[in-house]
Amino acid sequence: MADYIGAVDQGTTSSRFIIFNRAGEVVSIAQQEHEQIYPKPGWVEHNPEEIWRRTESVISSAMGTARLKPPDLAAIGITNQRETTVVWNKKTGKPVYNAIVWQDTRVADDVAEFSKLGGQDRYRAKTGLPLSCYFSALKIRWILNNVPGIHEQAESGQVLCGTIDSFLIWKFTGGPSGGLHVTDVTNASRTQLMDLATAQWEESILSDFEIPAQMLPKIVSSSEVFGHATIAAIQGVAIAGVLGDQQAALVGQTCFKTGEAKNTYGTGCFMLMNTGTRPVRSKCGLLTTVAYRLGAKPTHYALEGSIAITGALVQWLRDNFGLIQTSADVERLARTVEDNGGVYFVPAFSGLYAPYWKDNARGVIAGLTRYANKGHIARAALEATAFQVREVVEAMAKDSGVNPDVLRVDGGMVANELLMQFQADILGVPVVRPKVAETTALGAAYAAGLAVGFFTGTEELVANWAMDHRWEPKMDDSKRKHIYRFWKKAVARSFDWAE
């Protein structure tokens, strides 16, 4: 019997393959970055073929390091950057255009145009999502309208489209030679084309966006055997779990009960709260989305607060601003000062997501004086993440009626002790980090393992969860209110900048 389970974690900046044992512990890991392509201001693209090459490479590397053969894996799961959109030729497997990344804002004019009839929330009742550059539908439409001949090819069934999970599954299972064209319900819920109630593509929205239904993948559950891999390193291994990255982290954090929530700190920041088997409609700028569907069991839903720029701001300080040499340096630089010195950094580089949904907002640094130095800039950049998370937590409490008594956290930034302490301080509740930090990949592995009986049920997964560190709030309430008020002032300065 196979002793291990694998997970592809295809993220915004890199692809990873992680192998876990039955206790949810990491046995082997390999990671490779891929290029970030910026053709114009606000445009963000990836090369899907590069992503596929990197994915194949990290699988071979992780399997080789652990000295494992395909029969050693019970199954693999896939988790992926959501909303990022690929259109590719069915016969050749070649993308017709680069993948348009979730952060991309090129369809801002289309958002405004579609919002004229019915407002920004015209599709929210069916899809749980406002009109925004964020989601996949308008990205698909842009490719269909801007790549010559593609709309006709889509009508005739020559091209396929999907989020990154669909592209990878198709490649894994044979590509032009019989590759499966599917997506799971969590990824489908992020396209703005799926009806939350039926978990099927909504014909009226497809018609509005002029997207041929035949190019879309079949919607399946998050945990079932979809097919088997055809690449050498994992030949014949079942592909049995798929979850969008944030839903995967929710499963990896074992938030299976209504009201349980997690927050993931990555390129962006994403907080999800499990709302059970009924979708909760947000009145406070949050998204209603699918949390997961495990096999034939009922669909679970979540409220989500999405923040566009968190870890990406640290990368910006490193790559664009040259303030630090490595991302890890930001904490050291921020600790050279006692506080932010009155400086607030609102990273609305591609607009603001939850709870504002303002595509025309742009980044601002407010409160600068001659006193401010690079340490204050670094500290303000870290604090920006925590302030944005508090805004989401407040919105979530209003929508759900649940105030979290603790926040479970994961993602690359949770290694930053200064940020995690400030997060607890500004929220006024403890922040808890699990022992296994790779919760996104772990969630995909859990979904795959449940599908093939590698794990007996969610109770076994909950038993695997263990705490690594807990940060208690130390800030007094008057200071908390004072600095949060100034954050709100800074956010208001970012509004309506782009015309």
Secondary structure, 3 states (H helix, E strand, C coil): CCCEEEEEEECCCEEEEEEECCCCCEEEEEEEECCCECCCCCCCEECHHHHHHHHHHHHHHHHHHCCCCHHHEEEEEEEECCCCEEEEECCCCCECCCEECCCCCCCHHHHHHHHCCCCCCCCHHHHCCCCCCCCHHHHHHHHHHHCCCHHHHHHCCCEEEEEHHHHHHHHHCCCCCCCCCEEEHHHHCCCCCEECCCCEECHHHHHHHCCCHHHCCEEECCEEEEEECCCHHHCCCEEEEEEEHHHHHHHHCCCCCCCCEEEEECCCEEEEEEEECCCCCCCCCCEEEEEECCCCCCCEEEEEEEECCCHHHHHHHHHCCCCCCCCCHHHHHHCCCCCCCCCEEECCCCCECCCCCECCCCCEEECCCCCCCHHHHHHHHHHHHHHHHHHHHHHHHHHHCCCCCCEEEECHHHHCHHHHHHHHHHHCCCEEEECCCCHHHHHHHHHHHHHCCCCCCHHHHHHHCCEEEEECCCCCHHHHHHHHHHHHHHHHHHCCCCC
